[in-house]
Each structure stands twice: as structure tokens, then as C-alpha cells.
């Protein structure tokens, strides 16, 4: 992402609306993976094998979705 000072991305890229949209979406996705690392225990997996690690990832993603659903306001 673009830094405030000394960025490799110049104004030709950052002036477009698509770049701003991409940054917004990227922030949303990165926050999910950050939550899964800190709260969901995905920083260092405790299981061996793709099946078990995949199941652990699915469980952490489900927990995140349940947490999000609890914060929704349903009227």
C-alpha cells in the first residue's frame, strides 16, 4: 500500500477510484486474517496435515462470522 512518504506508488496509480476501492477492500480482508491470527489461533497451527489445518481454519472463520453476526442490528 502507499506510504505517506517515499512511496514507490506514484500519483498515476493513486488518483484512480479503483485504487481507493482496492485499498478499502484489502483493509477489510486483512482485518479478518489479523483477527484469525490473534484470536482464532491461526498464527501457529497446532495440527499436522492439510485436512486438520483446513478444519481449524474453517472453525476460526465460522467463529469470526458468528462474532460479526452478533454485532449486526436486525430490525
N, C-alpha and C positions, 0 to 999 in steps of 0.2 A: 504494500500500500504506500501511498505517497506520504513522505515525511514533510514536516514543516520547513526544514532547512536542508539543502543539499540533496534533494531527491533526484533519482535517476529518471523519474517520470516528469516530463515537462508539460507545458500548457496545452500542447496539441492533443494530448490524451485526456487530460483532466477537465477540459472545457465542455466535454460532451455529457449529455444527460445520461447516457448509458453507463458511463464510468461511475457516476454518483449512485445509480441504481445498483451496480455491481458491488460497490463498497457497502451499501446498505444490506444487501442480501448476504454478503460474505460475513459481515458482523453478526448477523442473526445465526448463521450456521456455526461460526467459530464459538459463539457463546454456548451453544448446545454441547459441542465437543469439550469445551472447558468445564462445563458442569459435569459431564460424564467422567472426566478425569478426576476432578476434585471430590465430588460427592458420590458418583457412581462406581468408584473403584476401578476405573479403566486405565489409570496411569501405569500400573504394573499388574498385569493379569496374573491370577493365581492358578490358572488352569493350563493344561497342555492339550494340544490338538485343536484343529480348526472348529470341530463341532462344538466342543465345550466353550471355547472362547467366543464363538458366534452366538451361542445361547446366552452367555454372560452379557454380551453386547446388546442382545435383544431385550434382556431383562432390564438393563440400565436405561435403554431407550424407552421402554414401557414405563419405567418409573418416572422418567422425565416428562413423558406425555401425561401421566396421571397428575403430576405436580402442576403442569400447565392447565389441565382441565379444571383443577380445583380453584385456580385463580380466575377462571372465566366468569363473567357475570351473565347468568342466564335469566332473562326476564320473560 
